[in-house]
């Protein structure tokens, strides 16, 4: 995904920017409570120099390089069997089909990805990012990692093995066969404050052992990278190749793992992100046992309470999250949670933009019974849910698609209340229209047939063929029902009406649309 300003994993590929109480295992000597041999005494205020701190910490920071094999998609030979066949083979590309029509052998190429890591035990356990050692996604073909090499500051090289990795948290643990290694320990990131000094050490652009310093710019920063992203933001220089490297406090303890940057060019502009130690440490200890962590699961798809959604519900913004879908048979469904409910508190913890439902539930013990406070129709209700284990991510991935776009639809009904208030015309769903839209024939709702380009509905992205499933949390099956729901919203004094909108086969999502004249 590329934008003018992109969140980019701080990993280097092929020499250029790439645009991404537990028991410890036997033999592992992890510094958890005892003071680290690398720790330094923190001065008060701004230090005169970071030199002593850097000298103590650098030996525990490593360079990680992976050799990746990329299976390149073959270019088809459009001239197979013609006089130009030989010309194409020489100059047109590799692969395709030969003159006899036989498929060519798949071709692979090698690429090198560079990142950072840090040693957490004297016998060679190393922490890094999952994306550093799992291959950088490419549109050229399948990527597999064939080898991982770790280089220490004294230039000793080791071949590393992957103990375990976790794509959700973007963390991984490696192991090298060595003894008596320098190591560092995790600190308490919950005590980090905006304005605190931090030091980052890593290998930007393959320049090993690079030390940078800055301050904590923000905490609990969400960058939309996943359901559990909650980063420390810093202005310490972080670039491609810094991924997986440590962020230290002035005590020499790791309070973050440098993971991503926000940049228009792929280079540092003073906005970097690190996974907080409070979030990383439990995952790392589990990965050291050779297994991925288990996370709590409710079985709901949620949306944040944006300004327009909150306005459509008549609720304050930044309070709770709205349920867009409830998975049948899962904890939320068994607890009576319904689509459109706003979950505001779980197990006594408020749901906020800084403390999302996914983040809270992920940390709950599997099988535990927890109270859930939610709003439905303006009323506050409470239920109890039994936390289950989150399924693998590939099972959770929803099949998304726009469906079939063939076949015309009618011009819709220009109901005055809807046309004037929302700037759209609607048509009642039918099995025939459902087939045209590529959705299940029993899909209910009303279909948008036209959108006034000057309306707020258009600016919010509503399009012809979108299906409005509910208006103001009232499910609608006819245009008349939709008009009545819009009228009710207007009479109640709302300036925004909440719509539940489905596009093709994609899951429905809530959207707040301003009422004209309000």
Secondary structure, DSSP 8 states (H G I E B T S, - for coil): ---SSEEEES-EETTEE--------TT--B-SSS--TT-----SSS-S-SHHHHHHHGGGEEEEEEEEEEEE-----TTTTSTTHHHIIIII-S-SB-TT--B---EEEEEEEEEEEEE-BTT-EEEE-HHHHS----SSS-EEEEEEEEE-TT--EEE-EEEEEETTTTEEEEE-S-SS-----B--GGG--TT-EEEEEE-GGG--SEEEEEEEEEEEE--SSSTT--EEEE-S---TT-TT-EEE-TTS-EEEEEEEEEESSSS-SS-EEEEEHHHHHHHHHHHTTTS----EE--EEEEE--HHHHHHHT--TTS-EEEEEE-TTSHHHHTT--TT-EEEEETTEE-BTTB-HHHHHHTS-TT-EEEEEEEETTEEEEEEEE-EE---HHHH----------S-----B--HHHHHHHSEEEEE--HHHHHHHTS-TT--SEEEEEE-TTSHHHHTT--TT-EEEEETTEE-SSHHHHHHHHHHHHHTT-SEEEEEEE-TTS--EEEEEE-TT-
